[in-house]
Amino acid sequence: MNRSNWLVAGLVVAAIALAALYVWYNFTRVTVADPPHWSEAAEENRFLAAGQFLRRQGYQVEFQPSYAGVPEGPGLLFLADPGNSLTEEDARDLNTWVGAGNTLFIVVPNPPSTGESLPDPLLDPLGVQVHRVGSVTPPPDVPAPFLKMLAKLDDKTPILALHTPGGDLQASFQSGQSVQAMGKDNVSSLDDANGAHVLGIPVGRGHITVFSDTSLFDNCCIGRADNAALLLYLARQQPTTGKVWLVYHGQFPTLLYLLWQYAWPLVLSAGVFLVLWLWQRGSRFGPLLPGIVAPRRQLSEHLRACGRYLWHARQQARLYKAMRRSLQRRLLRRHPQWRTLSNNELVVVLASHSGLEQAALRRALIDQPSHDLARFLGDVRVLNQLRKQL
């Protein structure tokens, strides 16, 4: 094997090695499991499993798709996903209901990535604040497969170790968010190194439990770690009796309410502008002008317009056919003896009676029409002369 062959073999081996390294650092083998087959009720209510679990523990659970006011009677109200839907009136009603000896479970809304969060009439007076917690930052030289693994671990990990008389509980809260209550006494919390994830705030004879995250109680996560045991532990710690109302969707305010709540200057300006525009459009300057009465057109004008349209649409064959048929009917009425004549014989006879050239008669009566305006006008003149003379 000569030197050039060794060089080619070395390049091939190097290319294969580089391709193997690229595949090693950029592709991983992933085992994909079949997605769970949820029922229609579970797809609609992502906290259905949590409610069924509480029912098996002896609680009387009632599901509600959205918040429609405080419950009628004592018990525990779980607002699993309220968002920013509570109004000031709702907050007053909930405080009164909780102060009478009931329990409220509620989750803080996720703070926006940019800008200030919307005010919360229920949690803001309690001093509840939500904080983003920085995630794990791997070194820059970590390969891509390990980065994917760290992202999965950072997304949802058991971060809360709760010491109870029955043993420790591990709950898989999201690691990117924590809560705290500022300026409040007698507030109990369950926290880890990143901050608190559950706050217990007494209100009158009742209790408000604030969660940093409730996704650990949804259908796909309630069976992980000790999430179900944590939910049961918190429900049993509250001094309440009666039913459990689980609201699994937020009550979203209407667009008109949001506009009036946060953009009322714009709404007022738009209303004033609309009134001025309607007033300006509704006013009239000067006397009314009389209506224009269009004159009636004559039949000849309509016929000329039809002929002009057919000519521009290249329908000259229809014009020639109509003129020739009209002339033929006139000739046969005046001279029925010409009925048996052929076209050439008829041209000779017409030339002798009218004095017109046979070539002009043949072009007007027999030849194929063309889109030539000069010829068309000449043929019309020939046909009109024949109509007058015969």
FENQUIQUI-V124278 format. One record per pair of residues at least 24 apart in sequence whose ideal C-beta (glycine too) atoms are under 10 Angstrom apart, sorted by the first residue. I is the first residue (numbers start at 1). J is the second residue. D is the distance in Angstrom with one decimal. If there is no record, write none. Layout:
# FENQUIQUI-V124278
i=I j=J d=D
i=I j=J d=D
This chain:
# FENQUIQUI-V124278
i=24 j=143 d=8.0
i=24 j=144 d=9.4
i=24 j=145 d=8.3
i=25 j=143 d=5.1
i=25 j=144 d=5.5
i=25 j=145 d=7.4
i=25 j=146 d=9.9
i=26 j=143 d=8.9
i=26 j=144 d=5.6
i=26 j=145 d=8.5
i=27 j=144 d=8.5
i=27 j=145 d=8.2
i=28 j=143 d=9.6
i=28 j=144 d=7.8
i=28 j=145 d=4.4
i=28 j=146 d=9.5
i=28 j=148 d=6.6
i=28 j=149 d=8.6
i=29 j=145 d=9.2
i=30 j=145 d=9.9
i=30 j=148 d=8.8
i=35 j=220 d=10.0
i=36 j=219 d=8.3
i=36 j=220 d=7.2
i=38 j=219 d=7.0
i=38 j=220 d=9.0
i=39 j=219 d=9.8
i=42 j=218 d=9.7
i=42 j=219 d=5.4
i=42 j=220 d=9.5
i=43 j=219 d=8.9
i=44 j=248 d=8.2
i=44 j=249 d=8.9
i=45 j=80 d=9.5
i=45 j=218 d=9.4
i=45 j=219 d=8.2
i=45 j=246 d=8.4
i=45 j=248 d=4.8
i=45 j=249 d=8.3
i=46 j=80 d=8.1
i=46 j=81 d=8.4
i=46 j=214 d=9.6
i=46 j=215 d=8.6
i=46 j=217 d=9.0
i=46 j=218 d=4.3
i=46 j=219 d=5.4
i=46 j=220 d=8.1
i=46 j=221 d=9.5
i=46 j=222 d=9.8
i=46 j=248 d=6.4
i=46 j=249 d=9.2
i=47 j=78 d=7.9
i=47 j=80 d=5.2
i=47 j=81 d=8.5
i=47 j=214 d=7.8
i=47 j=215 d=10.0
i=47 j=217 d=6.1
i=47 j=218 d=5.9
i=47 j=219 d=7.2
i=47 j=222 d=8.2
i=47 j=231 d=9.9
i=47 j=246 d=5.8
i=47 j=247 d=9.0
i=47 j=248 d=4.6
i=47 j=249 d=9.7
i=48 j=218 d=8.9
i=48 j=219 d=6.0
i=48 j=222 d=9.5
i=48 j=246 d=8.9
i=48 j=248 d=7.8
i=49 j=217 d=8.4
i=49 j=218 d=7.6
i=49 j=219 d=4.6
i=49 j=220 d=8.5
i=49 j=221 d=9.1
i=49 j=222 d=4.8
i=49 j=223 d=7.5
i=49 j=228 d=8.5
i=50 j=78 d=8.4
i=50 j=80 d=8.2
i=50 j=214 d=9.0
i=50 j=216 d=9.6
i=50 j=217 d=4.6
i=50 j=218 d=7.4
i=50 j=219 d=7.9
i=50 j=221 d=9.5
i=50 j=222 d=5.2
i=50 j=227 d=8.6
i=50 j=228 d=7.5
i=50 j=231 d=6.2
i=50 j=232 d=9.8
i=50 j=244 d=10.0
i=50 j=246 d=7.2
i=50 j=248 d=9.1
i=51 j=78 d=8.7
i=51 j=80 d=9.8
i=51 j=217 d=9.6
i=51 j=222 d=9.9
i=51 j=244 d=7.6
i=51 j=245 d=9.9
i=51 j=246 d=5.0
i=51 j=248 d=8.3
i=52 j=219 d=9.7
i=52 j=222 d=9.3
i=53 j=217 d=9.1
i=53 j=222 d=6.6
i=53 j=223 d=9.2
i=53 j=227 d=9.8
i=53 j=228 d=5.4
i=53 j=229 d=9.8
i=53 j=231 d=7.3
i=53 j=232 d=7.5
i=54 j=78 d=9.1
i=54 j=228 d=9.2
i=54 j=231 d=7.4
i=54 j=232 d=7.3
i=54 j=235 d=6.7
i=54 j=244 d=5.8
i=54 j=246 d=8.0
i=55 j=244 d=8.7
i=56 j=232 d=9.9
i=57 j=228 d=9.4
i=57 j=231 d=9.5
i=57 j=232 d=5.8
i=57 j=235 d=8.0
i=57 j=236 d=8.6
i=59 j=232 d=9.1
i=59 j=235 d=7.1
i=59 j=236 d=9.7
i=59 j=242 d=9.4
i=59 j=243 d=7.7
i=59 j=244 d=4.9
i=59 j=246 d=9.9
i=60 j=242 d=7.7
i=60 j=243 d=4.7
i=60 j=244 d=6.7
i=60 j=245 d=9.8
i=61 j=243 d=7.3
i=61 j=244 d=4.7
i=61 j=245 d=8.0
i=61 j=246 d=6.0
i=62 j=243 d=5.9
i=62 j=244 d=7.2
i=62 j=245 d=5.4
i=62 j=246 d=7.3
i=62 j=247 d=9.7
i=63 j=244 d=9.7
i=63 j=245 d=8.2
i=63 j=246 d=5.5
i=63 j=247 d=8.1
i=63 j=248 d=6.4
i=64 j=245 d=6.0
i=64 j=246 d=7.0
i=64 j=247 d=4.7
i=64 j=248 d=7.5
i=64 j=249 d=8.3
i=64 j=251 d=9.8
i=65 j=247 d=7.6
i=65 j=248 d=6.7
i=65 j=249 d=5.0
i=65 j=250 d=9.8
i=65 j=251 d=9.2
i=66 j=247 d=6.6
i=66 j=248 d=8.6
i=66 j=249 d=5.0
i=66 j=250 d=6.8
i=66 j=251 d=4.5
i=66 j=252 d=8.1
i=67 j=94 d=9.3
i=67 j=245 d=9.3
i=67 j=247 d=5.0
i=67 j=249 d=8.4
i=67 j=250 d=7.2
i=67 j=251 d=4.4
i=68 j=247 d=8.6
i=68 j=251 d=7.3
i=69 j=93 d=6.7
i=69 j=94 d=9.4
i=69 j=97 d=9.4
i=69 j=251 d=9.7
i=70 j=94 d=6.1
i=70 j=95 d=9.8
i=70 j=96 d=7.7
i=70 j=97 d=4.2
i=70 j=98 d=8.9
i=70 j=100 d=9.6
i=70 j=102 d=8.4
i=70 j=104 d=9.4
i=70 j=245 d=9.3
i=71 j=97 d=7.4
i=71 j=102 d=7.9
i=71 j=242 d=8.4
i=71 j=243 d=7.2
i=71 j=244 d=9.6
i=71 j=245 d=5.1
i=71 j=247 d=9.9
i=72 j=97 d=10.0
i=72 j=243 d=9.8
i=72 j=245 d=9.9
i=73 j=97 d=9.9
i=73 j=102 d=8.9
i=73 j=241 d=9.9
i=73 j=242 d=5.7
i=73 j=243 d=6.7
i=73 j=245 d=9.5
i=74 j=100 d=7.7
i=74 j=101 d=6.6
i=74 j=102 d=5.5
i=74 j=103 d=9.1
i=74 j=206 d=9.4
i=74 j=240 d=6.6
i=74 j=241 d=6.0
i=74 j=242 d=3.9
i=74 j=243 d=8.0
i=75 j=102 d=6.3
i=75 j=103 d=7.6
i=75 j=240 d=6.3
i=75 j=241 d=7.4
i=75 j=242 d=3.4
i=75 j=243 d=4.1
i=75 j=244 d=6.0
i=75 j=245 d=6.4
i=76 j=102 d=7.1
i=76 j=103 d=4.4
i=76 j=104 d=7.7
i=76 j=105 d=6.7
i=76 j=206 d=9.8
i=76 j=207 d=9.4
i=76 j=209 d=9.2
i=76 j=234 d=9.7
i=76 j=235 d=6.4
i=76 j=238 d=6.5
i=76 j=240 d=5.4
i=76 j=241 d=9.2
i=76 j=242 d=7.5
i=76 j=243 d=7.6
i=76 j=244 d=4.7
i=76 j=245 d=7.2
i=76 j=246 d=8.8
i=77 j=102 d=7.1
i=77 j=103 d=7.2
i=77 j=104 d=5.2
i=77 j=105 d=7.1
i=77 j=106 d=8.4
i=77 j=208 d=9.9
i=77 j=240 d=9.8
i=77 j=243 d=9.3
i=77 j=244 d=8.0
i=77 j=245 d=4.9
i=77 j=246 d=8.4
i=77 j=247 d=7.2
i=78 j=103 d=8.9
i=78 j=104 d=8.0
i=78 j=105 d=4.2
i=78 j=106 d=7.9
i=78 j=107 d=9.3
i=78 j=209 d=9.1
i=78 j=211 d=9.7
i=78 j=214 d=8.5
i=78 j=217 d=8.7
i=78 j=231 d=9.1
i=78 j=235 d=8.8
i=78 j=244 d=6.6
i=78 j=245 d=6.8
i=78 j=246 d=4.6
i=78 j=247 d=6.6
i=78 j=248 d=8.7
i=79 j=104 d=7.1
i=79 j=105 d=6.8
i=79 j=106 d=4.6
i=79 j=107 d=7.1
i=79 j=122 d=9.2
i=79 j=211 d=9.9
i=79 j=214 d=9.0
i=79 j=245 d=9.1
i=79 j=246 d=8.8
i=79 j=247 d=5.1
i=79 j=248 d=9.3
i=79 j=249 d=9.9
i=79 j=250 d=8.0
i=79 j=251 d=9.3
i=80 j=105 d=7.8
i=80 j=106 d=8.5
i=80 j=107 d=6.6
i=80 j=211 d=9.0
i=80 j=214 d=5.1
i=80 j=215 d=9.4
i=80 j=217 d=7.1
i=80 j=218 d=8.2
i=80 j=246 d=6.5
i=80 j=247 d=6.3
i=80 j=248 d=5.3
i=80 j=249 d=8.3
i=80 j=250 d=8.8
i=81 j=106 d=9.8
i=81 j=107 d=6.8
i=81 j=109 d=9.2
i=81 j=214 d=7.0
i=81 j=215 d=9.5
i=81 j=218 d=9.5
i=81 j=247 d=7.7
i=81 j=248 d=6.6
i=81 j=249 d=6.1
i=81 j=250 d=5.0
i=81 j=251 d=9.9
i=82 j=106 d=6.3
i=82 j=107 d=7.1
i=82 j=108 d=9.4
i=82 j=109 d=7.3
i=82 j=120 d=9.1
i=82 j=122 d=8.5
i=82 j=123 d=9.8
i=82 j=247 d=7.4
i=82 j=249 d=9.1
i=82 j=250 d=4.8
i=82 j=251 d=7.2
i=82 j=252 d=9.8
i=83 j=107 d=9.3
i=83 j=109 d=5.5
i=83 j=110 d=8.7
i=83 j=118 d=9.3
i=83 j=120 d=9.9
i=83 j=249 d=9.1
i=83 j=250 d=3.9
i=83 j=251 d=8.2
i=83 j=252 d=6.8
i=83 j=253 d=9.3
i=84 j=109 d=5.4
i=84 j=110 d=9.8
i=84 j=117 d=8.2
i=84 j=118 d=4.7
i=84 j=119 d=8.3
i=84 j=120 d=6.8
i=84 j=121 d=9.7
i=84 j=250 d=8.1
i=84 j=252 d=8.7
i=84 j=253 d=7.9
i=84 j=258 d=9.3
i=85 j=109 d=9.1
i=85 j=249 d=9.4
i=85 j=250 d=4.7
i=85 j=251 d=4.2
i=85 j=252 d=5.5
i=85 j=253 d=5.8
i=85 j=257 d=10.0
i=86 j=120 d=7.0
i=86 j=121 d=6.1
i=86 j=122 d=5.3
i=86 j=123 d=8.8
i=86 j=250 d=8.9
i=86 j=251 d=7.7
i=86 j=253 d=9.2
i=87 j=121 d=6.6
i=87 j=122 d=9.5
i=87 j=251 d=9.1
i=87 j=253 d=7.3
i=87 j=257 d=8.1
i=87 j=261 d=8.8
i=88 j=119 d=9.4
i=88 j=121 d=4.4
i=88 j=122 d=8.9
i=89 j=121 d=8.5
i=90 j=121 d=7.4
i=90 j=122 d=7.3
i=90 j=251 d=8.3
i=91 j=120 d=8.2
i=91 j=121 d=3.9
i=91 j=122 d=4.1
i=91 j=123 d=8.7
i=91 j=124 d=9.0
i=91 j=125 d=7.7
i=91 j=126 d=9.9
i=92 j=121 d=8.2
i=92 j=122 d=9.1
i=93 j=122 d=10.0
i=94 j=121 d=9.5
i=94 j=122 d=6.1
i=94 j=203 d=9.0
i=94 j=206 d=9.8
i=94 j=208 d=8.4
i=95 j=121 d=9.7
i=95 j=122 d=7.5
i=95 j=125 d=8.3
i=95 j=126 d=9.2
i=95 j=203 d=6.2
i=95 j=204 d=8.0
i=95 j=206 d=9.1
i=95 j=208 d=8.7
i=96 j=203 d=9.5
i=96 j=204 d=8.5
i=96 j=206 d=9.8
i=97 j=203 d=9.6
i=97 j=204 d=9.6
i=97 j=206 d=7.7
i=98 j=122 d=9.8
i=98 j=201 d=9.4
i=98 j=202 d=9.3
i=98 j=203 d=4.7
i=98 j=204 d=6.6
i=98 j=205 d=8.5
i=98 j=206 d=3.8
i=98 j=207 d=7.1
i=98 j=208 d=5.8
i=98 j=240 d=9.7
i=99 j=202 d=9.6
i=99 j=203 d=5.4
i=99 j=204 d=2.7
i=99 j=205 d=6.4
i=99 j=206 d=5.7
i=99 j=208 d=9.9
i=100 j=203 d=9.8
i=100 j=204 d=6.9
i=100 j=205 d=6.6
i=100 j=206 d=6.6
i=101 j=204 d=7.5
i=101 j=205 d=4.2
i=101 j=206 d=5.3
i=101 j=207 d=9.1
i=101 j=239 d=7.2
i=101 j=240 d=7.0
i=101 j=241 d=8.8
i=101 j=242 d=9.8
i=102 j=203 d=9.4
i=102 j=204 d=9.4
i=102 j=205 d=8.5
i=102 j=206 d=4.8
i=102 j=207 d=8.3
i=102 j=208 d=9.7
i=102 j=238 d=8.8
i=102 j=239 d=9.5
i=102 j=240 d=5.8
i=102 j=241 d=9.4
i=102 j=242 d=7.8
i=103 j=200 d=9.9
i=103 j=203 d=9.7
i=103 j=206 d=6.0
i=103 j=207 d=5.1
i=103 j=208 d=7.7
i=103 j=209 d=7.0
i=103 j=234 d=9.2
i=103 j=235 d=8.1
i=103 j=237 d=9.3
i=103 j=238 d=4.1
i=103 j=239 d=7.8
i=103 j=240 d=4.3
i=103 j=241 d=9.9
i=103 j=242 d=9.5
i=103 j=244 d=9.1
i=104 j=201 d=9.4
i=104 j=203 d=8.1
i=104 j=206 d=7.3
i=104 j=207 d=7.5
i=104 j=208 d=4.7
i=104 j=209 d=7.1
i=104 j=210 d=8.9
i=104 j=238 d=9.3
i=104 j=240 d=9.8
i=104 j=245 d=10.0
i=105 j=198 d=9.7
i=105 j=207 d=9.4
i=105 j=208 d=8.1
i=105 j=209 d=4.9
i=105 j=210 d=8.3
i=105 j=211 d=7.0
i=105 j=214 d=8.3
i=105 j=217 d=9.5
i=105 j=231 d=8.9
i=105 j=234 d=7.4
i=105 j=235 d=8.2
i=105 j=238 d=8.6
i=105 j=244 d=9.1
i=105 j=245 d=10.0
i=105 j=246 d=8.8
i=105 j=247 d=9.7
i=106 j=208 d=6.8
i=106 j=209 d=7.4
i=106 j=210 d=5.9
i=106 j=211 d=7.2
i=106 j=214 d=8.9
i=106 j=247 d=9.6
i=107 j=179 d=9.3
i=107 j=209 d=9.8
i=107 j=210 d=7.5
i=107 j=211 d=4.6
i=107 j=212 d=7.4
i=107 j=213 d=6.7
i=107 j=214 d=4.4
i=107 j=215 d=9.0
i=107 j=217 d=9.5
i=107 j=250 d=9.9
i=108 j=177 d=7.9
i=108 j=178 d=9.6
i=108 j=179 d=5.5
i=108 j=199 d=9.1
i=108 j=210 d=6.2
i=108 j=211 d=7.3
i=108 j=212 d=6.2
i=108 j=213 d=8.6
i=108 j=214 d=9.7
i=109 j=250 d=8.9
i=110 j=174 d=9.8
i=110 j=176 d=9.6
i=110 j=177 d=7.3
i=110 j=212 d=9.7
i=110 j=213 d=8.9
i=111 j=177 d=8.0
i=118 j=258 d=9.4
i=118 j=261 d=9.2
i=118 j=262 d=7.9
i=119 j=261 d=9.5
i=119 j=262 d=9.6
i=122 j=208 d=8.4
i=122 j=210 d=9.7
i=123 j=179 d=9.0
i=123 j=181 d=9.1
i=123 j=199 d=9.8
i=123 j=201 d=9.3
i=123 j=208 d=8.7
i=123 j=210 d=6.9
i=126 j=181 d=6.3
i=126 j=182 d=9.0
i=126 j=183 d=9.2
i=126 j=184 d=6.4
i=126 j=187 d=9.0
i=126 j=199 d=8.7
i=126 j=201 d=5.6
i=126 j=203 d=7.9
i=126 j=208 d=7.0
i=126 j=210 d=7.8
i=127 j=180 d=8.2
i=127 j=181 d=4.9
i=127 j=182 d=4.0
i=127 j=183 d=4.8
i=127 j=184 d=5.1
i=127 j=187 d=8.7
i=127 j=199 d=9.8
i=127 j=201 d=8.7
i=128 j=179 d=6.1
i=128 j=180 d=7.5
i=128 j=181 d=5.4
i=128 j=182 d=8.0
i=128 j=184 d=8.5
i=128 j=187 d=9.5
i=128 j=199 d=6.8
i=128 j=201 d=7.7
i=128 j=208 d=9.0
i=128 j=210 d=5.6
i=128 j=212 d=10.0
i=129 j=178 d=9.5
i=129 j=179 d=6.9
i=129 j=180 d=5.6
i=129 j=181 d=7.8
i=129 j=182 d=6.1
i=130 j=177 d=6.2
i=130 j=178 d=7.4
i=130 j=179 d=5.4
i=130 j=180 d=8.4
i=130 j=195 d=9.7
i=130 j=210 d=9.4
i=130 j=212 d=6.9
i=131 j=176 d=9.7
i=131 j=177 d=7.1
i=131 j=178 d=5.3
i=131 j=179 d=7.4
i=131 j=180 d=7.0
i=131 j=194 d=8.9
i=131 j=195 d=6.3
i=131 j=196 d=9.6
i=131 j=212 d=8.9
i=132 j=176 d=6.1
i=132 j=177 d=6.2
i=132 j=178 d=8.4
i=133 j=159 d=9.6
i=133 j=174 d=9.2
i=133 j=175 d=6.5
i=133 j=176 d=5.6
i=133 j=177 d=6.4
i=133 j=178 d=5.5
i=133 j=192 d=9.8
i=133 j=193 d=9.4
i=133 j=194 d=4.4
i=133 j=195 d=6.3
i=133 j=212 d=9.4
i=134 j=175 d=9.6
i=134 j=176 d=8.2
i=134 j=194 d=8.6
i=135 j=175 d=6.8
i=135 j=176 d=6.0
i=135 j=194 d=9.9
i=136 j=175 d=8.4
i=156 j=213 d=9.2
i=156 j=215 d=7.9
i=156 j=216 d=7.8
i=156 j=221 d=7.5
i=156 j=224 d=8.3
i=156 j=225 d=9.7
i=157 j=225 d=9.4
i=158 j=192 d=9.7
i=158 j=216 d=9.5
i=158 j=224 d=8.2
i=158 j=225 d=4.9
i=158 j=226 d=8.1
i=158 j=227 d=9.2
i=159 j=191 d=9.6
i=159 j=192 d=5.0
i=159 j=193 d=8.1
i=159 j=194 d=6.8
i=159 j=197 d=7.7
i=160 j=190 d=6.0
i=160 j=191 d=7.5
i=160 j=192 d=5.5
i=160 j=194 d=9.6
i=160 j=196 d=9.4
i=160 j=197 d=5.5
i=160 j=198 d=7.7
i=160 j=212 d=9.7
i=160 j=216 d=9.2
i=160 j=225 d=9.1
i=160 j=226 d=9.2
i=160 j=227 d=10.0
i=160 j=230 d=7.9
i=161 j=190 d=9.1
i=161 j=191 d=9.8
i=161 j=192 d=6.8
i=161 j=226 d=9.8
i=162 j=190 d=5.6
i=162 j=191 d=9.8
i=162 j=192 d=9.7
i=162 j=197 d=9.8
i=162 j=198 d=8.6
i=162 j=226 d=7.9
i=162 j=229 d=9.1
i=162 j=230 d=6.7
i=162 j=233 d=7.5
i=162 j=234 d=9.6
i=163 j=190 d=9.7
i=164 j=226 d=9.7
i=164 j=229 d=8.7
i=164 j=230 d=9.3
i=164 j=233 d=6.2
i=164 j=237 d=9.5
i=166 j=229 d=8.4
i=166 j=233 d=8.2
i=167 j=226 d=8.9
i=167 j=229 d=9.0
i=168 j=226 d=8.2
i=169 j=225 d=8.1
i=169 j=226 d=4.1
i=169 j=227 d=8.8
i=169 j=228 d=9.9
i=169 j=229 d=5.5
i=169 j=230 d=5.3
i=169 j=232 d=10.0
i=169 j=233 d=6.8
i=170 j=224 d=9.3
i=170 j=225 d=4.6
i=170 j=226 d=5.1
i=170 j=227 d=8.8
i=170 j=229 d=9.3
i=170 j=230 d=8.7
i=171 j=197 d=7.6
i=171 j=198 d=8.5
i=171 j=213 d=9.6
i=171 j=216 d=6.0
i=171 j=217 d=9.5
i=171 j=221 d=9.9
i=171 j=224 d=9.0
i=171 j=225 d=6.0
i=171 j=226 d=6.0
i=171 j=227 d=5.6
i=171 j=228 d=9.8
i=171 j=229 d=8.5
i=171 j=230 d=4.6
i=171 j=231 d=9.0
i=171 j=233 d=9.8
i=172 j=213 d=9.2
i=172 j=215 d=8.8
i=172 j=216 d=5.1
i=172 j=221 d=6.5
i=172 j=224 d=5.3
i=172 j=225 d=4.9
i=172 j=226 d=8.7
i=172 j=227 d=6.2
i=172 j=230 d=9.6
i=173 j=197 d=4.6
i=173 j=198 d=8.5
i=173 j=211 d=8.2
i=173 j=212 d=6.3
i=173 j=213 d=5.1
i=173 j=214 d=9.4
i=173 j=215 d=8.5
i=173 j=216 d=5.9
i=173 j=225 d=9.8
i=173 j=227 d=9.1
i=173 j=230 d=9.4
i=174 j=212 d=7.5
i=174 j=213 d=4.6
i=174 j=214 d=9.8
i=174 j=215 d=6.5
i=174 j=216 d=7.9
i=175 j=213 d=9.4
i=176 j=212 d=9.4
i=176 j=213 d=8.9
i=177 j=211 d=10.0
i=177 j=212 d=4.9
i=177 j=213 d=6.1
i=178 j=212 d=5.5
i=178 j=213 d=9.4
i=179 j=210 d=5.8
i=179 j=211 d=7.7
i=179 j=212 d=4.6
i=179 j=213 d=9.3
i=180 j=210 d=9.7
i=180 j=212 d=9.6
i=181 j=208 d=9.9
i=181 j=210 d=7.6
i=188 j=237 d=9.1
i=190 j=230 d=8.5
i=190 j=233 d=9.9
i=190 j=234 d=8.8
i=198 j=230 d=8.3
i=198 j=234 d=7.1
i=200 j=234 d=8.3
i=200 j=237 d=7.9
i=200 j=238 d=8.5
i=202 j=239 d=9.9
i=205 j=239 d=7.8
i=205 j=240 d=9.9
i=206 j=238 d=8.2
i=206 j=239 d=7.9
i=206 j=240 d=7.4
i=207 j=234 d=9.9
i=207 j=237 d=8.5
i=207 j=238 d=5.1
i=207 j=239 d=7.1
i=207 j=240 d=7.7
i=208 j=238 d=9.7
i=209 j=234 d=6.0
i=209 j=235 d=9.2
i=209 j=237 d=8.7
i=209 j=238 d=7.2
i=214 j=248 d=9.8
i=217 j=246 d=9.5
i=218 j=248 d=8.9
i=311 j=371 d=8.0
i=311 j=373 d=7.8
i=311 j=376 d=7.5
i=312 j=371 d=9.8
i=314 j=371 d=5.7
i=315 j=371 d=9.5
i=316 j=369 d=4.9
i=316 j=370 d=7.2
i=316 j=371 d=5.5
i=316 j=372 d=8.6
i=316 j=373 d=9.5
i=316 j=375 d=9.6
i=316 j=376 d=6.6
i=317 j=368 d=8.4
i=317 j=369 d=5.5
i=317 j=370 d=9.6
i=317 j=371 d=9.6
i=318 j=369 d=9.4
i=319 j=369 d=7.7
i=319 j=376 d=7.6
i=319 j=379 d=9.7
i=319 j=380 d=9.0
i=320 j=364 d=8.5
i=320 j=365 d=9.3
i=320 j=367 d=9.3
i=320 j=368 d=8.9
i=320 j=369 d=4.2
i=320 j=370 d=9.7
i=320 j=376 d=8.2
i=320 j=379 d=7.4
i=320 j=380 d=9.6
i=320 j=383 d=9.4
i=321 j=369 d=8.5
i=323 j=364 d=8.4
i=323 j=365 d=9.5
i=323 j=369 d=9.9
i=323 j=376 d=9.9
i=323 j=379 d=7.9
i=323 j=380 d=7.1
i=323 j=383 d=5.5
i=323 j=384 d=9.2
i=323 j=387 d=9.4
i=324 j=364 d=8.0
i=324 j=365 d=6.2
i=324 j=366 d=8.9
i=324 j=369 d=9.5
i=324 j=379 d=9.5
i=324 j=383 d=7.6
i=326 j=383 d=8.5
i=326 j=387 d=8.2
i=327 j=364 d=9.0
i=327 j=365 d=7.7
i=327 j=382 d=9.9
i=327 j=383 d=5.6
i=327 j=384 d=9.3
i=327 j=386 d=6.2
i=327 j=387 d=6.1
i=327 j=390 d=8.7
i=328 j=365 d=8.6
i=330 j=386 d=8.6
i=330 j=387 d=6.2
i=330 j=390 d=7.3
i=331 j=386 d=7.9
i=331 j=387 d=9.1
i=331 j=390 d=6.1
i=334 j=390 d=5.9
i=335 j=390 d=7.2
i=338 j=390 d=9.7
i=350 j=382 d=9.9
i=350 j=386 d=6.4
i=350 j=389 d=9.1
i=350 j=390 d=7.4
i=353 j=386 d=8.9
i=353 j=389 d=7.1
i=353 j=390 d=6.4
i=354 j=382 d=9.0
i=354 j=385 d=6.6
i=354 j=386 d=5.9
i=354 j=388 d=9.2
i=354 j=389 d=4.8
i=354 j=390 d=6.8
i=355 j=385 d=9.1
i=355 j=389 d=8.1
i=356 j=381 d=10.0
i=356 j=382 d=6.3
i=356 j=385 d=6.5
i=356 j=386 d=7.3
i=356 j=389 d=8.5
i=357 j=382 d=8.9
i=360 j=385 d=9.4
i=361 j=385 d=9.9
i=361 j=386 d=7.7
